[in-house]
Amino acid sequence: MANTAQARKRARQATKQRAHNMSQRSTLRTAIKKVRKAIEAGDKAAAQAVFKESQSVIDSIADKKIVHKNLASRQKSRLSAAIKAL
């Protein structure tokens, strides 16, 4: 465990940052699930509207380096392809 004051502080900060990152990752997953649910409903217009909102969420989380930019790009690409297939 941390022996110095600096190491104890870094451990506290890491715990707080991890909780924040997990929350952001959860937001990302929720945004993706909303789009998938709209796609499964079969309404292309609604799916496109939800996808447009979710794109900004996905991009912002990737910009903060909480998830890799390629993961965000891949998710957007797959959702877009699924919407086009409707």
C-alpha positions in Angstrom: 0.0 0.0 0.0 1.0 3.6 -0.3 3.7 4.7 2.2 4.2 8.4 1.4 1.7 11.3 1.5 2.0 11.7 -2.2 1.3 8.1 -2.9 -1.7 8.1 -0.6 -3.1 11.2 -2.4 -2.5 9.6 -5.8 -4.4 6.5 -4.6 -7.3 8.6 -3.6 -7.3 10.5 -6.9 -7.1 7.2 -8.9 -10.1 5.8 -7.0 -12.1 9.0 -7.8 -11.0 9.0 -11.4 -11.9 5.4 -11.9 -15.4 5.9 -10.6 -15.8 8.9 -13.0 -14.5 6.8 -15.9 -16.8 3.9 -15.1 -19.8 6.3 -15.1 -18.8 7.7 -18.5 -18.4 4.2 -19.9 -21.8 3.4 -18.6 -23.2 6.5 -20.4 -21.6 5.3 -23.6 -23.1 1.8 -23.3 -26.6 3.3 -22.6 -26.4 5.5 -25.7 -25.5 2.5 -27.8 -28.3 0.5 -26.3 -30.8 3.2 -27.0 -29.9 3.2 -30.7 -30.0 -0.6 -30.9 -33.5 -0.6 -29.3 -34.7 2.0 -31.8 -33.3 -0.2 -34.6 -35.1 -3.3 -33.3 -38.3 -1.4 -33.2 -38.0 -1.0 -36.9 -38.6 2.8 -37.1 -35.8 4.2 -39.3 -36.6 7.8 -38.7 -36.6 7.4 -34.9 -33.4 5.3 -35.1 -31.7 8.0 -37.1 -32.8 10.7 -34.6 -31.5 8.7 -31.6 -28.3 7.8 -33.5 -27.6 11.5 -34.1 -27.9 12.3 -30.4 -25.7 9.3 -29.5 -23.0 10.2 -31.9 -22.0 13.2 -29.8 -21.9 11.1 -26.6 -19.8 8.5 -28.3 -17.4 11.1 -29.7 -17.0 13.0 -26.5 -16.2 9.9 -24.5 -13.6 8.9 -27.1 -12.1 12.4 -27.0 -11.6 12.1 -23.3 -9.7 8.8 -23.9 -12.1 6.8 -21.7 -12.5 4.4 -24.6 -10.2 4.1 -27.7 -11.1 6.2 -30.7 -11.2 3.1 -32.9 -13.8 1.5 -30.6 -16.0 4.6 -30.9 -15.6 4.7 -34.7 -16.4 1.0 -35.0 -19.5 1.3 -32.8 -20.8 4.3 -34.9 -20.1 2.5 -38.1 -21.9 -0.6 -37.1 -24.9 1.3 -35.8 -25.0 3.4 -39.0 -24.9 0.3 -41.1 -27.7 -1.3 -39.1 -29.9 1.8 -39.6 -29.2 1.8 -43.4 -30.2 -1.8 -43.5 -33.7 -1.0 -42.2 
